[in-house]
């Protein structure tokens, strides 16, 4: 009895995406019940545009709290985070190399051929948290860098909100 080589079967999720147009794949994501496919597609689009430092004003609803800021790529987020950590007092500079490691890992995911990039996180710059009955956090000056899971976002709108 000779051993026959085992044929590798394609993963079902890979097979399902082959031959589908970008619009068909996007339509499937937009109908996902676990996370907003439109927000996921927008985050992936901005990710692919890096190194263009582009930001789109959005306001997210997360558990009844509004978070408003500019949607940016994860790569730009990690680059800015590294700069902030380098400029911070001790011991933060010791952690400054960590964001670059995450940014490089993200680049590897983006470079995979024949696999659509799926963004599971949203990254905001100049973000402010607007809780009911409270002043926006942080107050005054620039907002903060913010990262959250797309599946935790209940809804979003285009544009920024300001305290007034």
C-alpha positions in Angstrom: 0.0 0.0 0.0 1.5 3.3 -1.1 0.7 6.6 0.6 -1.0 9.0 -1.8 -0.2 12.6 -1.3 -3.0 14.3 0.6 -4.7 17.0 -1.5 -5.0 20.3 0.2 -8.4 21.7 0.1 -9.0 25.4 -0.1 -10.5 27.0 2.9 -14.2 27.6 2.3 -13.9 31.3 3.0 -11.2 31.7 0.3 -13.2 29.8 -2.2 -16.3 31.9 -1.5 -14.4 35.2 -2.4 -12.8 33.9 -5.6 -14.5 35.3 -8.7 -16.5 37.9 -6.8 -16.2 41.5 -7.6 -15.2 44.1 -5.1 -18.8 45.3 -5.0 -20.1 41.8 -4.3 -17.6 41.4 -1.4 -18.5 44.8 -0.1 -22.2 44.1 -0.3 -21.6 40.9 1.8 -19.7 42.9 4.5 -22.4 45.7 4.6 -25.0 43.1 5.5 -22.9 41.6 8.3 -24.8 41.6 11.6 -21.7 41.6 13.8 -20.0 44.8 12.5 -20.7 47.7 10.2 -19.5 46.7 6.8 -19.5 50.3 5.5 -17.3 51.5 8.4 -15.1 48.5 7.9 -14.7 49.2 4.1 -14.0 52.9 4.8 -11.3 52.0 7.4 -9.7 49.5 4.9 -9.8 52.1 2.1 -8.0 54.7 4.3 -5.5 52.0 5.3 -4.6 51.2 1.7 -4.2 55.0 0.9 -1.3 55.3 3.5 1.3 56.9 3.3 -1.1 59.6 2.3 -1.9 61.2 5.7 -5.7 61.4 5.1 -8.3 61.8 7.8 -12.1 61.7 7.5 -14.2 63.4 10.2 -16.6 60.8 11.8 -18.5 60.5 15.0 -19.0 57.0 16.4 -21.6 55.8 18.9 -20.0 53.3 21.3 -22.2 52.0 24.1 -24.2 55.3 24.3 -21.1 57.5 24.2 -20.1 59.6 21.3 -16.5 59.6 20.1 -15.7 62.2 17.4 -12.4 62.5 15.5 -10.7 62.0 12.2 -10.6 58.4 10.9 -7.0 57.6 9.9 -5.1 54.5 8.9 -3.7 52.1 11.5 -0.2 52.7 10.1 -0.5 56.5 10.6 -2.0 55.8 14.1 1.0 53.7 15.1 3.5 56.2 13.6 1.9 59.0 15.7 1.7 56.8 18.8 5.5 56.1 18.5 6.2 59.8 18.3 4.1 60.5 21.3 5.8 57.8 23.3 9.3 59.1 22.3 8.4 62.6 23.5 6.9 61.4 26.8 8.8 61.3 30.1 10.2 58.0 31.4 9.4 55.1 31.1 7.2 55.7 28.0 10.3 56.1 25.6 11.1 52.4 26.4 7.8 51.5 24.7 8.4 53.7 21.7 9.5 50.7 19.4 6.3 48.8 20.1 4.0 50.8 17.8 6.5 50.3 14.9 6.2 46.5 15.4 2.4 46.7 15.1 2.7 49.0 12.0 5.1 46.5 10.3 2.7 43.7 11.1 -0.2 45.7 9.5 1.9 46.3 6.4 2.5 42.5 6.1 -1.3 41.9 6.2 -1.8 44.6 3.5 0.8 43.0 1.3 -0.9 39.6 1.1 -1.9 38.8 -2.5 -5.3 37.6 -3.4 -6.7 38.3 0.0 -8.9 41.3 0.6 -7.7 43.4 3.6 -10.3 43.4 6.3 -10.0 46.1 9.0 -11.4 45.1 12.4 -10.3 48.3 14.1 -11.0 51.9 13.7 -8.3 54.5 14.4 -9.1 58.2 15.2 -6.8 61.2 15.5 -7.8 64.3 17.5 -10.6 62.2 19.1 -12.9 63.6 21.8 -15.2 61.5 24.0 -18.6 63.2 24.5 -20.4 61.6 27.5 -23.9 62.7 28.5 -23.8 65.7 30.9 -20.0 66.0 30.7 -17.5 68.2 29.0 -15.7 66.5 26.0 -12.6 64.6 27.0 -9.8 65.7 26.5 -10.8 69.4 27.1 -9.1 72.2 25.2 -6.3 71.8 22.7 -5.9 68.8 20.5 -7.9 65.6 21.0 -6.2 62.2 21.5 -5.4 59.1 19.5 -8.1 56.5 19.8 -8.4 52.9 18.7 -11.4 50.7 19.0 -13.0 47.5 17.6 -15.3 48.1 14.7 -17.7 45.4 16.1 -18.1 47.6 19.3 -19.3 50.5 17.3 -23.1 50.8 17.4 -23.4 53.5 14.7 -21.6 56.4 13.1 -22.1 59.6 11.2 -20.0 61.7 8.9 -18.5 64.8 10.4 -17.3 65.9 13.8 -19.3 67.2 16.7 -18.1 70.0 18.9 -19.1 71.2 22.3 -21.2 74.3 22.1 
